[in-house]
Amino acid sequence: MTTVRTAIIAGNWKMNLGPQQASRFVAEILPELGKIVQQHSHIMSILCPPAISLAAVHQVMQSVPTPGVELGAQNMYFEDKGAFTGEIAPGMVKELCSAVILGHSERRGYFHETDELVNKKVHAALHYDLLPIVCIGENTDQYESGETQAVIKAQVEQSLAGLNEEQAGKIVIAYEPIWAIGTGKAASATEAGHVIHLIRHIYAEIYGDTAAQAIRILYGGSVTSANIGEFIAHPDIDGGLIGGASIKSDFVEIVRKSAEVINS
């Protein structure tokens, strides 16, 4: 029996669009975005603005209720509260959001986040009923040295350790080869699909086939409306984590083309 997984097109705005800009942008794209996800089954979209813009975007989304379009944070800390200046607690995120991106390569690279730290955040997100979008991926040196499989295996095992049976089926993984992020050089659908199939196999070895078939695995890395169809058509790829294109009108086209491929 083939598992039908609801695809996710998530937009990681990174450090772009403050509250005023974010409000205007969401107000512009939300009507058409909502129409697409409501007209097509098995697809949803998650918008992930910077933390300072979450409340403003939430207000716009509340004024125009759009089932199938949700709000996500780009990061959070794992502690409930305390003297952690500049951090955001999972309970705070939950007040506005239904999802959170964890372990993005920029967090791992620029801010030295480890698999162990990401794992703590994953458990905190699940505790607060937030959907964790857990990012993994190899860098250029690892890719060129043929270390992709070993790197991916270690990240899956360590970032997603210690889940119970119920939690194991609620994870979203985003495979983002670091050499393809913001470079304009996307992995081919075949190449991305091969790694994502490997991720599902590794996950099955840890948590079993049922959990491995339930999780959504997204691809991210220089995704545009011109190439999203190739990725979505692959049976192991369940959507995309979109970077640069997520703050442009092209994001709506990415969702549209994804929906058309899924429902074709």
Legacy VTK file of the C-alpha trace (Angstrom):
# vtk DataFile Version 3.0
C-alpha trace
ASCII
DATASET POLYDATA
POINTS 264 float
0.000 0.000 0.000
1.401 3.384 -1.012
1.491 6.016 1.716
-0.090 9.308 0.656
1.870 12.133 2.270
0.699 15.737 2.206
3.406 17.725 0.458
4.824 20.855 2.072
6.127 23.937 0.315
7.785 25.983 3.052
9.289 29.423 2.572
12.357 30.316 4.639
12.570 34.100 4.405
15.865 34.160 6.304
16.870 37.682 7.433
14.535 39.506 5.070
11.304 41.539 5.384
10.639 43.378 8.632
7.109 43.614 10.061
5.779 46.241 7.651
7.276 44.674 4.526
6.245 41.207 5.674
2.648 42.281 6.254
2.392 43.806 2.794
3.973 40.790 1.118
1.722 38.262 2.845
-1.370 40.346 2.139
-0.390 40.277 -1.542
0.277 36.546 -1.897
-2.160 35.043 0.600
-5.379 35.161 -1.469
-3.862 33.312 -4.432
-1.792 31.013 -2.224
-4.899 30.064 -0.279
-6.864 29.422 -3.443
-4.213 27.005 -4.709
-3.940 24.900 -1.546
-7.714 24.775 -1.110
-8.307 23.687 -4.689
-5.689 20.938 -4.629
-5.508 18.077 -2.160
-2.355 16.753 -0.506
-0.428 20.030 -0.385
0.121 22.736 2.216
2.351 25.779 2.554
4.274 27.143 5.539
5.561 30.717 5.668
8.619 31.277 7.884
9.413 34.983 8.392
12.096 36.353 10.725
11.121 36.258 14.396
10.487 39.995 14.550
7.897 39.701 11.755
5.988 36.668 13.060
3.366 38.663 14.980
2.701 40.978 12.035
2.315 38.086 9.606
0.161 36.198 12.099
-2.175 39.204 12.301
-2.591 39.298 8.515
-3.195 35.545 8.372
-5.785 35.789 11.145
-7.655 38.490 9.256
-7.745 36.337 6.121
-8.175 32.737 7.377
-6.548 30.436 4.852
-6.680 26.697 5.646
-3.599 24.960 4.309
-1.301 27.968 4.759
0.477 27.978 8.108
3.056 30.031 9.954
6.470 28.772 11.013
9.492 30.142 12.870
13.053 29.929 11.579
14.569 28.817 14.879
13.970 28.510 18.614
15.773 27.513 21.804
15.000 24.317 23.701
14.522 25.768 27.200
11.060 26.864 28.378
12.272 30.185 29.812
15.272 31.792 31.457
18.268 34.066 31.040
18.957 33.331 27.373
19.173 36.782 25.844
18.070 36.925 22.239
16.556 33.440 22.196
12.905 32.435 21.746
11.273 29.700 23.835
9.177 26.969 22.191
6.090 28.067 24.118
6.480 31.568 22.672
6.755 30.146 19.167
3.633 28.043 19.748
1.573 31.157 20.505
1.917 32.202 16.858
3.201 29.239 14.871
2.486 25.613 14.051
5.972 24.770 12.738
9.638 25.602 13.235
12.770 25.167 11.117
15.594 23.539 13.092
19.253 22.927 12.291
19.411 24.905 9.079
22.905 24.829 7.586
23.293 28.533 8.286
22.548 27.900 11.959
24.994 24.997 11.974
27.673 26.871 10.032
27.535 30.466 11.238
26.304 29.808 14.779
28.000 26.445 15.376
24.862 24.462 16.190
25.625 20.782 16.691
23.501 17.706 16.027
23.122 17.350 19.789
21.730 20.879 20.138
19.389 20.351 17.196
18.181 17.155 18.841
17.272 19.035 22.026
15.325 21.524 19.948
13.504 18.727 18.109
12.321 17.211 21.387
11.243 20.639 22.665
9.297 21.323 19.460
7.481 17.996 19.673
6.684 18.618 23.347
4.932 21.846 22.337
3.181 20.204 19.381
5.192 22.179 16.860
6.043 20.555 13.541
9.857 20.368 13.392
11.387 20.865 9.948
14.844 19.433 10.574
17.526 20.405 8.062
20.417 18.181 7.084
22.927 18.284 4.248
26.547 18.014 3.238
28.901 20.877 2.382
30.925 21.292 -0.784
34.070 19.556 0.510
32.070 16.610 1.814
30.146 16.354 -1.440
33.253 16.459 -3.616
35.028 13.950 -1.351
32.208 11.421 -1.657
31.244 11.711 2.015
27.563 12.508 1.460
26.228 9.179 2.713
28.304 9.178 5.908
27.457 12.811 6.701
23.736 12.304 6.123
23.679 9.128 8.209
25.378 10.835 11.154
23.085 13.857 11.007
19.919 11.742 10.889
21.052 9.467 13.702
22.181 12.280 15.998
19.764 15.118 15.185
16.759 12.799 15.415
17.808 10.536 18.284
15.568 9.348 21.107
12.111 9.682 19.560
9.230 7.499 20.671
6.997 5.674 18.184
4.442 8.479 17.928
7.046 11.236 17.612
8.989 9.353 14.946
6.103 9.686 12.490
5.666 13.438 13.029
9.032 14.647 11.768
9.707 16.645 8.610
13.233 16.460 7.226
14.613 18.983 4.756
17.560 17.778 2.713
19.547 20.853 1.753
22.921 20.198 0.150
24.906 23.175 1.372
26.717 23.454 -1.943
23.361 24.218 -3.591
21.996 26.825 -1.153
21.941 30.284 -2.654
24.400 29.312 -5.361
21.932 28.834 -8.201
23.310 25.305 -8.543
20.529 22.905 -7.617
21.068 19.189 -7.318
19.320 17.292 -10.090
16.010 15.673 -9.153
17.651 12.285 -9.602
20.576 13.204 -7.367
18.349 14.758 -4.682
15.956 11.834 -4.895
18.780 9.367 -4.375
19.895 11.079 -1.160
16.316 11.491 0.070
15.665 7.798 -0.568
18.794 7.111 1.501
17.458 9.325 4.310
14.195 7.406 4.366
16.128 4.110 4.465
18.314 5.303 7.363
15.235 6.502 9.229
13.551 3.132 8.673
16.544 1.367 10.191
16.155 3.471 13.340
12.383 3.820 13.695
10.859 1.256 11.332
9.162 1.325 7.947
5.890 2.818 9.184
7.577 5.925 10.572
9.859 6.212 7.546
6.881 6.166 5.182
4.977 8.707 7.303
7.639 11.436 7.465
7.802 14.134 4.817
11.225 14.790 3.297
11.667 18.076 1.463
14.361 19.265 -0.898
15.933 22.703 -0.586
18.664 24.418 -2.545
18.170 26.909 -5.394
14.566 25.819 -5.989
12.492 27.962 -8.359
9.220 27.642 -10.248
11.285 26.484 -13.233
12.657 23.366 -11.526
10.215 22.518 -8.701
8.169 20.207 -10.929
11.122 17.871 -11.417
11.639 17.503 -7.674
7.959 17.096 -6.791
7.556 14.398 -9.428
10.083 12.190 -7.621
8.240 9.654 -5.420
10.510 10.189 -2.399
10.441 14.015 -2.428
7.515 15.491 -0.495
7.956 19.185 -1.177
10.481 21.963 -0.892
12.096 24.307 1.604
12.402 27.443 -0.486
14.930 30.177 0.290
15.474 33.137 -2.017
12.349 32.572 -4.100
10.126 32.547 -1.005
10.161 36.350 -0.721
9.173 36.854 -4.345
5.936 36.326 -6.230
7.625 33.235 -7.717
6.785 31.455 -4.444
3.130 31.352 -5.445
4.112 29.815 -8.770
6.231 27.208 -6.977
3.216 26.187 -4.913
0.974 26.207 -7.982
3.276 24.034 -10.063
3.790 21.660 -7.128
0.043 21.296 -6.698
-0.435 20.604 -10.397
2.216 17.868 -10.420
0.861 16.253 -7.234
-2.687 16.190 -8.535
-1.884 15.229 -12.126
LINES 1 265
264 0 1 2 3 4 5 6 7 8 9 10 11 12 13 14 15 16 17 18 19 20 21 22 23 24 25 26 27 28 29 30 31 32 33 34 35 36 37 38 39 40 41 42 43 44 45 46 47 48 49 50 51 52 53 54 55 56 57 58 59 60 61 62 63 64 65 66 67 68 69 70 71 72 73 74 75 76 77 78 79 80 81 82 83 84 85 86 87 88 89 90 91 92 93 94 95 96 97 98 99 100 101 102 103 104 105 106 107 108 109 110 111 112 113 114 115 116 117 118 119 120 121 122 123 124 125 126 127 128 129 130 131 132 133 134 135 136 137 138 139 140 141 142 143 144 145 146 147 148 149 150 151 152 153 154 155 156 157 158 159 160 161 162 163 164 165 166 167 168 169 170 171 172 173 174 175 176 177 178 179 180 181 182 183 184 185 186 187 188 189 190 191 192 193 194 195 196 197 198 199 200 201 202 203 204 205 206 207 208 209 210 211 212 213 214 215 216 217 218 219 220 221 222 223 224 225 226 227 228 229 230 231 232 233 234 235 236 237 238 239 240 241 242 243 244 245 246 247 248 249 250 251 252 253 254 255 256 257 258 259 260 261 262 263
